[in-house]
Amino acid sequence: MQWSDVTRKPKFPMLIGAVFEIGGNTMYFMGNSKWFLLASRLIAGVGAGAESVILAEISRVTTEAERTGILSTMIAIRQSGLLIGPGLNVFLRLANFNIGPFKVNKYTDPGAFMACLWTLELLLL
């Protein structure tokens, strides 16, 4: 995102990325057709671009000596989430209820869960 490079204000692009992630995961939760689910993954993928803003900001504000350690920690945290996240389906598969017209079950739970986590990140940001 060149905009954050020019303005030196990464917060707004990160907020926009989180909004796209929330929207895409909410659509994934509500998914009623394969094309709607494909569109939801596309929208959530646009929000994933905020990761590059975070890494670029870390590179900009750290010294060369501390940069490698901090970037390694950030990547390790991300990879840990990719390893642990699918294990959460052990608990999420047990859900079986409705939220309004939307059914919450083992297929739609991950979208709702991720939308909640991205909303929490948005509030913390």
N, C-alpha and C positions, 0 to 999 in steps of 0.2 A: 504494500500500500504506500505509494509514493506520497500521498497526502500527509501521512503522519511523519514521513521523513522531512518534508518541507516545513510543516508547521511546528515540529518538535513537540506535539501534543498527542501522545498515543491514546489517551483516555477515550476520546470520542470514537475513533475507529474500533476500539475494543468493545465499547458499548453497542455500537452498530452490529458488530460480529455476534455478540451475545444475543441481540434481538433476533438476528437471522437464525441462530441456533435454537432459540426458544420456539420460533415460528415453525421451523422445519421439524423439530421433534414433536411439537403439538400436532402438526399435520400427520406425522407418522403414527401418533396415538389414535387419531381420528380416522386413519386410512380406510377407505372404502373400496378402492380399486387399485390395481397394480400401477396404473399411471399416476394416481394420486400419491402413492408411496414413492414412486420414482421422483416425482416433483419434490416431495418432502425431503428426500435425501440430497437432492440438488440444492435446495435452499439451505439446509443445514451445512452443506459443504461450502457454500459461500461464506458462512459464518466462521468456518474453520480457518479462513484467511487471517483472522485476528492472531493466530499463533505466531505468524511471521512478524507481526507488529511487536509482540512481547519479546521475541528473540532479538529483534533489531534494537529495541530500546535497551535491553540488557547489554548488548554489545556497545551501544553508544555511551552508556553511563558508567561502565566498569573499566578498570585499567586492564592492560593486556595480561598482567600477571594473574588477576583474579577471574578473568573472563572464562577461561576454560573450566574451572571448577564450578562456577555458577551455571554455565550452559549445560554442563554434564549433569548437574543436579536437576535442572529443569527437564531435560530429556529423560532422565531416570524416573522422575515423578510421572511424566506422561506415559512412559512404557509400563510402569507399575499399574497405572489405571487401565491400560489396555489388557494387562494380564488378569487383574482382579475383577474388572467390570463384568465379563461374561459369567463369572462365578456368582454374581448377585442374582442371576436368573434362577438359582436354586430356591431363593426366597420369593422372587417375583412370580414364579410360575404358579404359586398357590392362590393368587388373587382371582376372584371371580365375582364381580359385581358391576353395577352400572353407575355412570356419572351422567345424569340426564339421558340423552339418547345413545350415548357411547358406551359400549361394552368394554370393561376392563378385564382382560384375561392374560394368559401367558404370552400372547402375540402382541398385544397393545401396551402392556406394562412398560417395556423398555422405553418407549417414546414418552410416556407420561413421566417416568422416573427421570429421564434425562432433561425433559423440559423443566421439571422442578429443580434439578441441580443447576441448570443454566440460569434459572431465575434467581436462585441463591447467589450465584456468582455475580449476576448483574447488580443485585442489591449490595453485595460486598464491595464491588468495584466503585 
